């Protein structure tokens, strides 16, 4: 009937979810997936060479893993100043953040991709108070990072370290101009690990060592640099991006501690809230979608485990938005073909972020299909109706309805009646499922239309029976599975056939497939 619920024994750990979050952060930094994971391993190895004890090494690990957790909360402001927020973050790894070279970098990237007059206006404003403007950005970043880290349940020591992400050992950083040993040691380690990972990938071990030495005593703590350069080859012997997940998670302090129930849900809600901060007009979007989709799943009679999968997919469906520049999301006019292609990729990026997290397979599958349509015109894969489960269809309808209620740079928010009308129009066009749309609208408080918001008007029990029939179960097997008598099972099968107009298993199977009640084998 639906994607299976997550098995308790395979529930994810906090470490896995933070690792998935770090991959989302990588996308927003313009770095390949597993950049932050590799940085965390490098940080741990530097900490070992500094002689730090286990709790201090663990703090270095998580500080390096999520040190840029706040960077997407200020993406809107970055895009205002620099155009492509992701591109400027990517390029900033190749410049020391101080003095005239950094000022030249800022000026070269101000208003990137914008008309000349607009660029000149932004440059004049930035030059008038460059340190103040950048400090304001950084203060927002650090505040967001601390808030999100607290919700993700990381230690107070890590939360404290995140406030110094942009500080420098020489005291020339922001927002507080803190320097030397006043910067928490885990952050001093993480800053170097983050940079050497990028330079190692780009220029090899010698390039990473040269960069570290050139910034020794300036951006970086000399003692941390010396610990790294004394054994750089070993410190940097981390699997390449794409292969680092397993190695990095072995280093995680609490890898074996699984999350369940309310504790897991709280963290998933935090992840959804995190991505919604990327754009001002999506604030609260994932929470609203999750509530709508779960409510609609209950309306159509899906079982409690499947409702949970749908709700969790609602919270996580937009994680991939982080990998698309705010320059695109905030564009008030039509997108170019290249920009549109990037937007159409974001559901795939959601699946990529979640793909290695144990126990969230079904959630990732539903989340990744939230822009697929029954007529095959959706994205990213253009799946046909037969490949879309009822949970897929419910989430797609919930996303379409909630998005209509929210403002976008190219339109005002629609009133609820217009949002409902737009969904029903998409049903007529063959894009959205009628049952899913009516269930979402009923969950949203719209008056229900005369028919049952379930496929064929089936009861939840009849849907269970239909799915078993579609999988080839006999009446005896149906009775054993559902804990009912053979006669009751036979009566259920007969009533189900009558409601959907089927006369045999083949007809019942095609009905179940066409209405998303079973996935293709």
LUMDO-522906 format. One record per residue (C-alpha): x, y, z. Coordinates in steps of 0.05 Angstrom, whole numbers, plus 5000, padded with zeros to 4 digits. Each point is the difference from the previous one (the first is absolute). Layout:
XYZ ...
END
This chain:
500050005000 505750485016 507450045014 501749585061 500850345067 507150065027 502049395041 501850205071 506549614998 502250424941 498050685026 505450514985 505050275050 501050745015 506949924968 496949764934 495050564998 505450525014 504249674946 494150074952 499350735021 507450104986 498949764928 494550524993 505050515026 505149774949 495150144944 498850705026 507550135005 501049794927 504349415023 499349264982 495949565046 503949755060 504550615005 497850135071 500449265018 507249984975 501450645039 497349685063 504849414993 505850474986 498150405062 499949385043 507049804976 502850695014 496849975069 503549345013 506750304981 498750575048 499249495055 492750185014 495849525041 493949634973 494750515019 504250564968 501049594937 492649864996 498750755006 504950134943 496449484958 493150305006 502550714996 503349854933 494049614976 494950555010 504250645005 496450294940 493049825023 498050735002 502250174930 493349854967 496150435048 503450614970 499749774927 494850524985 504650565023 506049694965 496149984935 498250745010 507350195004 503549484957 494849724952 501649265000 500749835074 502649304985 505350224950 502850545045 500649515058 503549504956 505050524976 501350295069 503849365019 505750224955 501350685032 502450205069 494550405034 504050615017 503150634971 499850284930 499749314965 493549855037 497250694986 501649904926 496549335003 493750315031 499950564948 500949514942 494149595025 495350555021 493849984957 502749404962 495749884938 496150665009 499650594952 505950495005 496250575032 497249555053 507049725014 502950695006 494550215049 501349385044 507550124998 499250725023 495549785058 504849445020 506250434996 496950535045 500049505057 502749334977 501849755069 493350205030 496049684943 503949355002 499850005076 492450044998 499849404954 504649615044 496350175064 493649734968 503749384978 502849855070 493350125034 496549534952 505549485008 499350015076 492549944998 500049424950 505649645037 496050025064 494049704965 504349454970 502249805069 507550114994 504150165062 500550685032 507550004983 498649924926 494650545003 504950475033 505349864948 495350164942 499750735021 507350084979 499549714930 502450654967 505050215053 507549994985 505949825044 503050694988 493750345026 498150284931 493749594992 492650135013 495250135032 503850125066 507350054979 501649445049 506949714991 505249505026 497949515054 493550385010 497449624939 497849315024 505349494981 494949554963 498550584953 507450144989 500849274980 493750004957 501950644963 506549684977 496849334984 494650334957 505150394959 505249454991 494749524975 498450464942 507350174984 502049275005 494749824949 502050574954 507650015008 502249375035 503649915067 505350524982 494850524983 496249885065 506450065040 502250634964 493250325012 500149825075 507150275009 498450654962 494250145048 503749765063 499250525055 494950394958 493749614986 502549375036 502949825067 507549854991 499649405047 494349694960 503650134934 506449685027 496249385024 497149934930 506350134959 504249535043 496049414972 495950294943 500149384956 496949565054 495050545023 497650094928 499449254984 492450035000 495849654947 498250444941 493150344997 494849474987 503649485042 500950375066 493249875033 501649345034 507050215023 497450665027 494249695038 504749515034 503350625031 493250275025 499549995076 492849745003 499449614936 496749405033 494750405038 493649944960 494350515001 492849785005 493150315003 499350715026 507650105005 500949824927 494150424978 502650615037 506549964962 496549914933 495650615014 506450395015 503049784933 493750234964 500150675036 507450074983 498949964925 493950465003 504550555026 503650034933 494550444971 495750495040 493749794961 500749265019 500250115075 495749455032 498849674932 502449305018 496149985066 493650204964 501149494945 501449455050 493750155039 495750034937 502949374970 499349605064 492950255010 498349804929 503149315010 495549915061 494050234960 501049464947 500949485054 507349834995 502849635060 503750365056 507049784977 498750264929 497250655027 506650085038 504049884936 495950534964 500750515056 507649905005 500650054924 496350665005 505150285049 505949784957 497550074929 503550674986 506949845027 502750034929 498050734994 506550165035 503849784938 496750544957 502350725004 495450535029 501550394938 495349514966 494949915055 499250755008 499650174926 493750404986 499849844925 500149374957 505749515010 504949834945 500449284977 506449915041 496750295063 493849584990 504349384994 503350165066 493250095034 497649344971 506049665032 498350185072 495649395016 505749554976 504750375047 495149865057 500749264986 507550074993 500450335069 495849465033 502349404960 504949715050 496150135064 497949335029 492649905008 497650594958 499649644933 492450064993 500150735024 505350174949 496149664945 493650395014 503750655012 503649944933 493549934962 496650635024 500250334931 498249394959 493350024962 495449454977 500850194926 507549925003 501350754994 503050075070 507250005022 505449795012 498549324968 493550114962 496949385033 493349744973 493849905043 501349265009 506750165035 496950485050 497349735066 494250325036 504850325051 503850304940 493550294973 497950275068 506650365011 499950294930 493050285011 501950275069 506250354971 495950304944 494650265047 504750295052 504550324948 494050354970 498450315068 507050295006 502950624966 505249914946 504550534968 495949954936 493050005031 495950165062 497249455044 493449704978 493949995045 498049305023 494149964951 504650174941 505249495024 494649475002 497550194931 507149954973 500849305028 493449764970 502150294933 506349595004 495749385012 496250164936 506650084963 502049305024 505850245042 497549905071 496149425029 492750175015 499749585064 506450325025 497750704984 493249925033 503449695062 504950585005 494450514991 495949655054 506150005046 500850744985 492950155023 496450054933 493049704995 500449294975 496849844933 494649485001 504249384989 504749645046 507250264998 502649294991 501249624935 493449684979 496950205067 503749415032 500549965075 507049945031 498849255011 497949914927 506350364977 504149515041 496249424969 500850294929 507650065010 500549295023 495849764941 504550394953 506049645028 496849334987 497449825069 494449495005 494050105045 503249535050 506550405000 496150655006 496449725061 506549785032 503450674986 494350435027 498049535057 492949914974 495949394981 500149714930 492750194990 501350725020 506050034953 495649744943 494750525015 505250565000 502749774933 493049974969 498250705025 506650284976 499149704931 492950284996 502350715020 505650044948 496449634945 505049424998 498349284987 506849675013 506950105030 502850314936 494750555000 501050125075 507650034990 499450524944 495450425043 504949985058 505850184954 496450574965 497950315066 506849965032 498049485052 505749544982 506750154969 502249624938 503849365018 
END
